[in-house]
Amino acid sequence: MITVYSKNNCPHCVQGKKMLEEAGVEYEEVKIDLNPLARDFVVGEGHKSVPQFYFGDTLFVEAGWAGLKKLGHGGILRRLEELRNEW
């Protein structure tokens, strides 16, 4: 399952979650403005913006929403399959 690190009032977060839903991908949302540990994780990983998408402890795609959008629905499913096969 993908974890989406997001925050309130973030239009790119909404777009990213919608894209995952359209691709039929389940995700868990963690809002960094409500969860200090999640915020520390995102900042500690070197990110300066949200959304960020992770599969377990592995970054799902570079560049947050822009990277997810570039992947497209088919690319999202292929990337998810790659990561599942690595586990």
DSSP file (Angstrom, degrees, kcal/mol; ACC not computed):
  #  RESIDUE AA STRUCTURE BP1 BP2  ACC     N-H-->O    O-->H-N    N-H-->O    O-->H-N    TCO  KAPPA ALPHA  PHI   PSI    X-CA   Y-CA   Z-CA
    1    1 A M              0   0    0      0, 0.0    55,-0.7     0, 0.0     2,-0.3   0.000 360.0 360.0 360.0 145.1    0.0    0.0    0.0
    2    2 A I  E     -aB  27  55A   0     24,-1.4    26,-2.8    53,-0.2     2,-0.5  -0.691 360.0-146.2 -89.3 139.9    1.1    3.5   -0.8
    3    3 A T  E     -aB  28  54A   0     51,-3.1    51,-2.5    -2,-0.3     2,-0.7  -0.932   9.1-156.2-104.4 127.9    1.4    6.1    2.0
    4    4 A V  E     -aB  29  53A   0     24,-3.3    26,-2.9    -2,-0.5     2,-0.7  -0.915   2.6-155.5-105.3 113.8    0.6    9.7    0.9
    5    5 A Y  E     +aB  30  52A   0     47,-3.0    47,-1.7    -2,-0.7     2,-0.2  -0.813  36.6 145.3 -88.0 120.1    2.2   12.3    3.1
    6    6 A S  E     -a   31   0A   0     24,-2.4    26,-3.2    -2,-0.7    27,-0.5  -0.691  35.6-139.8-139.3-174.1    0.0   15.4    2.7
    7    7 A K    >   -     0   0    0     24,-0.2     3,-0.7    -2,-0.2     6,-0.1  -0.967  37.1 -79.1-150.3 165.4   -1.3   18.4    4.6
    8    8 A N  T 3  S+     0   0    0     -2,-0.3     5,-0.0     1,-0.2    24,-0.0  -0.272 110.2  19.1 -63.3 151.1   -4.6   20.3    4.8
    9    9 A N  T 3  S+     0   0    0      1,-0.2    -1,-0.2     2,-0.1     0, 0.0   0.845  85.1 140.1  58.0  39.5   -5.5   22.8    2.0
   10   10 A C    <>  -     0   0    0     -3,-0.7     4,-1.8     1,-0.1     3,-0.3  -0.910  34.6-170.1-115.9 102.8   -3.0   21.2   -0.4
   11   11 A P  H  > S+     0   0    0      0, 0.0     4,-2.2     0, 0.0     5,-0.2   0.849  88.3  54.0 -63.6 -33.5   -4.4   21.1   -4.0
   12   12 A H  H  > S+     0   0    0      2,-0.2     4,-2.4     1,-0.2     5,-0.2   0.848 106.0  53.9 -68.7 -31.6   -1.5   18.9   -5.3
   13   13 A C  H  > S+     0   0    0     -3,-0.3     4,-2.4     2,-0.2     5,-0.2   0.923 108.8  48.6 -64.7 -44.1   -2.3   16.5   -2.5
   14   14 A V  H  X S+     0   0    0     -4,-1.8     4,-2.2     1,-0.2    -2,-0.2   0.917 112.7  48.2 -61.6 -44.0   -5.9   16.3   -3.6
   15   15 A Q  H  X S+     0   0    0     -4,-2.2     4,-2.3     2,-0.2    -2,-0.2   0.899 111.1  50.3 -64.8 -41.2   -4.8   15.8   -7.2
   16   16 A G  H  X S+     0   0    0     -4,-2.4     4,-2.1     2,-0.2    -2,-0.2   0.921 111.3  47.4 -64.0 -44.2   -2.3   13.1   -6.3
   17   17 A K  H  X S+     0   0    0     -4,-2.4     4,-2.4     1,-0.2    -1,-0.2   0.896 111.5  52.0 -64.2 -39.4   -4.9   11.1   -4.2
   18   18 A K  H  X S+     0   0    0     -4,-2.2     4,-2.7    -5,-0.2    -1,-0.2   0.909 108.0  51.4 -62.6 -41.9   -7.4   11.4   -7.0
   19   19 A M  H  X S+     0   0    0     -4,-2.3     4,-1.6     2,-0.2    -1,-0.2   0.907 109.9  48.9 -63.6 -41.7   -4.9   10.0   -9.5
   20   20 A L  H  <>S+     0   0    0     -4,-2.1     5,-2.8     2,-0.2     4,-0.4   0.923 111.8  49.8 -62.3 -43.3   -4.2    7.0   -7.3
   21   21 A E  H ><5S+     0   0    0     -4,-2.4     3,-1.3     1,-0.2    -2,-0.2   0.913 108.6  52.0 -61.2 -43.6   -7.9    6.4   -6.9
   22   22 A E  H 3<5S+     0   0    0     -4,-2.7    -1,-0.2     1,-0.3    -2,-0.2   0.823 109.0  50.8 -62.9 -31.3   -8.4    6.6  -10.7
   23   23 A A  T 3<5S-     0   0    0     -4,-1.6    -1,-0.3    -5,-0.2    -2,-0.2   0.511 117.8-115.5 -82.7  -5.1   -5.6    4.0  -11.1
   24   24 A G  T < 5 +     0   0    0     -3,-1.3     2,-0.5    -4,-0.4    -3,-0.2   0.757  65.0 148.1  78.4  24.7   -7.3    1.8   -8.6
   25   25 A V      < -     0   0    0     -5,-2.8    -1,-0.3    -6,-0.2     2,-0.2  -0.818  42.4-136.4 -99.8 127.4   -4.5    2.0   -6.1
   26   26 A E        +     0   0    0     -2,-0.5   -24,-1.4    -5,-0.0     2,-0.3  -0.539  30.5 174.9 -77.5 146.0   -5.2    1.9   -2.4
   27   27 A Y  E     -a    2   0A   0     -2,-0.2     2,-0.4   -26,-0.2   -24,-0.2  -0.973  29.6-134.9-147.8 161.6   -3.4    4.3   -0.2
   28   28 A E  E     -a    3   0A   0    -26,-2.8   -24,-3.3    -2,-0.3     2,-0.5  -0.975  23.7-143.6-115.7 133.1   -3.1    5.6    3.3
   29   29 A E  E     -a    4   0A   0     -2,-0.4     2,-0.5   -26,-0.2   -24,-0.2  -0.840  14.9-174.4-100.8 133.8   -3.0    9.3    3.9
   30   30 A V  E     -a    5   0A   0    -26,-2.9   -24,-2.4    -2,-0.5     2,-0.7  -0.982  16.1-146.6-125.9 117.8   -0.9   10.8    6.7
   31   31 A K  E >>  -a    6   0A   0     -2,-0.5     3,-1.3   -26,-0.2     4,-1.0  -0.746   3.4-160.2 -89.8 117.2   -1.2   14.5    7.2
   32   32 A I  T 34 S+     0   0    0    -26,-3.2     7,-0.3    -2,-0.7   -25,-0.2   0.710  89.1  62.0 -72.4 -18.9    2.1   16.0    8.3
   33   33 A D  T 34 S+     0   0    0    -27,-0.5    -1,-0.3     1,-0.2   -26,-0.1   0.614 113.8  35.9 -80.5  -9.4    0.4   19.1    9.8
   34   34 A L  T <4 S+     0   0    0     -3,-1.3    -2,-0.2     1,-0.2    -1,-0.2   0.495 116.1  56.0-112.3 -10.5   -1.5   16.9   12.2
   35   35 A N     X  -     0   0    0     -4,-1.0     4,-2.2     1,-0.1     3,-0.3  -0.877  58.9-170.3-130.5  97.8    1.3   14.3   12.9
   36   36 A P  H  > S+     0   0    0      0, 0.0     4,-2.5     0, 0.0     5,-0.2   0.836  89.1  54.4 -59.0 -34.5    4.6   15.6   14.1
   37   37 A L  H  > S+     0   0    0      2,-0.2     4,-2.1     1,-0.2     5,-0.1   0.902 109.0  48.3 -66.3 -39.2    6.4   12.3   13.6
   38   38 A A  H  > S+     0   0    0     -3,-0.3     4,-2.6     2,-0.2    -1,-0.2   0.901 111.0  50.8 -66.3 -40.5    5.3   12.1   10.0
   39   39 A R  H  X S+     0   0    0     -4,-2.2     4,-2.7    -7,-0.3     5,-0.3   0.929 109.6  50.3 -62.3 -44.3    6.5   15.7    9.5
   40   40 A D  H  X S+     0   0    0     -4,-2.5     4,-2.7     1,-0.2    -1,-0.2   0.892 110.4  50.8 -60.4 -39.6    9.8   14.8   11.0
   41   41 A F  H  X S+     0   0    0     -4,-2.1     4,-1.6     2,-0.2    -2,-0.2   0.953 111.8  46.0 -62.2 -50.4   10.0   11.8    8.7
   42   42 A V  H  <>S+     0   0    0     -4,-2.6     5,-1.9     1,-0.2     3,-0.2   0.924 117.1  43.6 -61.2 -46.3    9.3   13.8    5.5
   43   43 A V  H ><5S+     0   0    0     -4,-2.7     3,-1.8     1,-0.2    -1,-0.2   0.907 111.4  55.1 -65.2 -41.6   11.7   16.6    6.5
   44   44 A G  H 3<5S+     0   0    0     -4,-2.7    -1,-0.2    -5,-0.3    -2,-0.2   0.770 102.0  57.5 -62.9 -26.6   14.3   14.0    7.5
   45   45 A E  T 3<5S-     0   0    0     -4,-1.6    -1,-0.3    -3,-0.2    -2,-0.2   0.466 123.6-106.2 -82.8  -1.4   14.1   12.4    4.0
   46   46 A G  T < 5S+     0   0    0     -3,-1.8     2,-0.2     1,-0.3    -3,-0.2   0.554  70.9 144.2  92.3   8.6   15.0   15.7    2.5
   47   47 A H      < -     0   0    0     -5,-1.9    -1,-0.3     1,-0.1    -2,-0.1  -0.579  29.7-175.4 -84.2 144.9   11.6   16.7    1.2
   48   48 A K        +     0   0    0     -2,-0.2     2,-0.3     1,-0.1    -1,-0.1   0.341  67.4  32.3-116.7   2.3   10.5   20.4    1.2
   49   49 A S  S    S-     0   0    0     -7,-0.1    -1,-0.1     2,-0.1    15,-0.1  -0.964  78.2 -89.0-151.4 165.7    7.0   19.9    0.0
   50   50 A V  S    S+     0   0    0     -2,-0.3   -37,-0.2    -3,-0.1   -38,-0.2  -0.909  78.6  60.3-124.4 156.3    4.0   17.6   -0.1
   51   51 A P        +     0   0    0      0, 0.0     2,-0.4     0, 0.0    14,-0.4   0.409  59.7 172.8 -83.2 156.0    2.6   15.4   -1.3
   52   52 A Q  E     -B    5   0A   0    -47,-1.7   -47,-3.0    12,-0.2     2,-0.5  -0.987  18.1-149.2-125.8 140.3    5.2   12.7   -1.0
   53   53 A F  E     +B    4   0A   0      8,-0.4     7,-2.8    -2,-0.4     8,-0.8  -0.942  17.1 179.2-118.4 126.5    4.4    9.1   -2.0
   54   54 A Y  E     -BC   3  59A   0    -51,-2.5   -51,-3.1    -2,-0.5     2,-0.6  -0.942  25.1-154.3-127.3 147.1    6.0    6.1   -0.3
   55   55 A F  E >  S-BC   2  58A   0      3,-3.2     3,-2.1    -2,-0.4     2,-0.3  -0.942  80.0 -50.1-114.5 103.0    5.7    2.3   -0.6
   56   56 A G  T 3  S-     0   0    0    -55,-0.7   -53,-0.1    -2,-0.6     4,-0.1  -0.558 122.5 -24.6  63.7-126.2    6.8    1.1    2.8
   57   57 A D  T 3  S+     0   0    0     -2,-0.3     2,-0.5    -3,-0.1    -1,-0.3   0.316 120.8  98.9 -96.1   7.2   10.1    2.9    3.4
   58   58 A T  E <  S-C   55   0A   0     -3,-2.1    -3,-3.2     1,-0.0     2,-0.3  -0.821  80.3-117.4-102.5 130.4   10.8    3.3   -0.3
   59   59 A L  E     -C   54   0A   0     -2,-0.5    -5,-0.3    -5,-0.2     3,-0.1  -0.481  22.3-155.9 -61.6 124.8   10.1    6.6   -2.1
   60   60 A F  S    S-     0   0    0     -7,-2.8     2,-0.3     1,-0.3    -6,-0.2   0.899  70.9  -3.1 -73.6 -42.0    7.5    5.7   -4.7
   61   61 A V  S >  S-     0   0    0     -8,-0.8     3,-0.7    -3,-0.1    -8,-0.4  -0.986  71.3-117.6-153.5 140.2    8.3    8.5   -7.1
   62   62 A E  T 3  S+     0   0    0     -2,-0.3     5,-0.0     1,-0.2   -10,-0.0  -0.443  93.2  29.5 -71.7 151.1   10.6   11.5   -7.2
   63   63 A A  T >> S-     0   0    0      4,-0.1     3,-1.1     3,-0.1     4,-1.0   0.668  95.2-123.3  75.3  21.7    9.2   15.0   -7.3
   64   64 A G  H <> S+     0   0    0     -3,-0.7     4,-2.3     1,-0.3     5,-0.2  -0.144  86.0   3.5  54.2-129.6    5.9   14.4   -5.5
   65   65 A W  H 3> S+     0   0    0    -14,-0.4     4,-2.9     1,-0.2    -1,-0.3   0.889 133.4  54.1 -59.7 -42.6    2.8   15.3   -7.5
   66   66 A A  H <> S+     0   0    0     -3,-1.1     4,-2.0     1,-0.2    -1,-0.2   0.901 110.7  46.7 -60.3 -40.7    4.7   16.3  -10.6
   67   67 A G  H  X S+     0   0    0     -4,-1.0     4,-1.8     2,-0.2    -1,-0.2   0.895 112.8  48.6 -67.8 -40.4    6.5   12.9  -10.6
   68   68 A L  H  X S+     0   0    0     -4,-2.3     4,-1.7     2,-0.2    -2,-0.2   0.925 111.2  50.2 -64.6 -44.4    3.2   11.0  -10.1
   69   69 A K  H  < S+     0   0    0     -4,-2.9    -1,-0.2     1,-0.2    -2,-0.2   0.891 109.0  52.5 -60.5 -40.8    1.5   13.0  -12.9
   70   70 A K  H  < S+     0   0    0     -4,-2.0    -1,-0.2    -5,-0.2    -2,-0.2   0.864 106.1  54.4 -64.7 -36.6    4.4   12.3  -15.2
   71   71 A L  H  X S-     0   0    0     -4,-1.8     4,-1.1    -5,-0.1    -1,-0.2   0.901  94.7-163.2 -62.4 -40.7    4.1    8.5  -14.5
   72   72 A G  H  X  -     0   0    0     -4,-1.7     4,-2.2     3,-0.2     5,-0.2  -0.052  41.8 -60.5  73.3 173.8    0.4    8.5  -15.5
   73   73 A H  H  > S+     0   0    0      1,-0.2     4,-2.0     2,-0.2    -1,-0.2   0.917 137.3  46.9 -60.9 -45.8   -2.0    5.7  -14.5
   74   74 A G  H  > S+     0   0    0      1,-0.2     4,-2.3     2,-0.2    -1,-0.2   0.902 112.5  49.8 -63.9 -41.0   -0.1    3.0  -16.4
   75   75 A G  H  X S+     0   0    0     -4,-1.1     4,-2.7     2,-0.2    -1,-0.2   0.859 107.4  54.7 -66.6 -35.8    3.3    4.0  -14.9
   76   76 A I  H  X S+     0   0    0     -4,-2.2     4,-2.4     2,-0.2    -1,-0.2   0.940 110.4  45.9 -61.0 -46.9    1.8    4.1  -11.4
   77   77 A L  H  X S+     0   0    0     -4,-2.0     4,-2.1     2,-0.2    -2,-0.2   0.892 113.4  49.1 -66.2 -39.2    0.7    0.5  -11.8
   78   78 A R  H  X S+     0   0    0     -4,-2.3     4,-2.5     2,-0.2    -2,-0.2   0.925 112.1  48.3 -64.6 -44.1    4.0   -0.6  -13.3
   79   79 A R  H  X S+     0   0    0     -4,-2.7     4,-2.4     1,-0.2     5,-0.2   0.906 110.7  51.4 -62.8 -41.6    6.0    1.1  -10.5
   80   80 A L  H  X S+     0   0    0     -4,-2.4     4,-2.3    -5,-0.2    -1,-0.2   0.911 110.2  49.2 -61.8 -42.4    3.7   -0.5   -7.9
   81   81 A E  H  X S+     0   0    0     -4,-2.1     4,-2.2     2,-0.2    -2,-0.2   0.909 109.2  53.0 -63.9 -42.0    4.3   -3.9   -9.4
   82   82 A E  H  X S+     0   0    0     -4,-2.5     4,-1.4     1,-0.2    -2,-0.2   0.938 111.5  45.3 -56.2 -48.7    8.1   -3.4   -9.5
   83   83 A L  H  X S+     0   0    0     -4,-2.4     4,-1.0     1,-0.2    -1,-0.2   0.873 110.8  52.7 -68.2 -37.1    8.1   -2.5   -5.8
   84   84 A R  H  < S+     0   0    0     -4,-2.3     3,-0.4     1,-0.2    -1,-0.2   0.891 108.0  51.8 -63.8 -38.0    5.9   -5.4   -4.9
   85   85 A N  H  < S+     0   0    0     -4,-2.2    -1,-0.2     1,-0.2    -2,-0.2   0.799 104.3  57.4 -68.5 -28.4    8.2   -7.8   -6.7
   86   86 A E  H  <        0   0    0     -4,-1.4    -1,-0.2     1,-0.3    -2,-0.2   0.776 360.0 360.0 -71.7 -25.9   11.2   -6.4   -4.8
   87   87 A W     <        0   0    0     -4,-1.0    -1,-0.3    -3,-0.4    -2,-0.2   0.477 360.0 360.0 -77.4 360.0    9.6   -7.3   -1.5
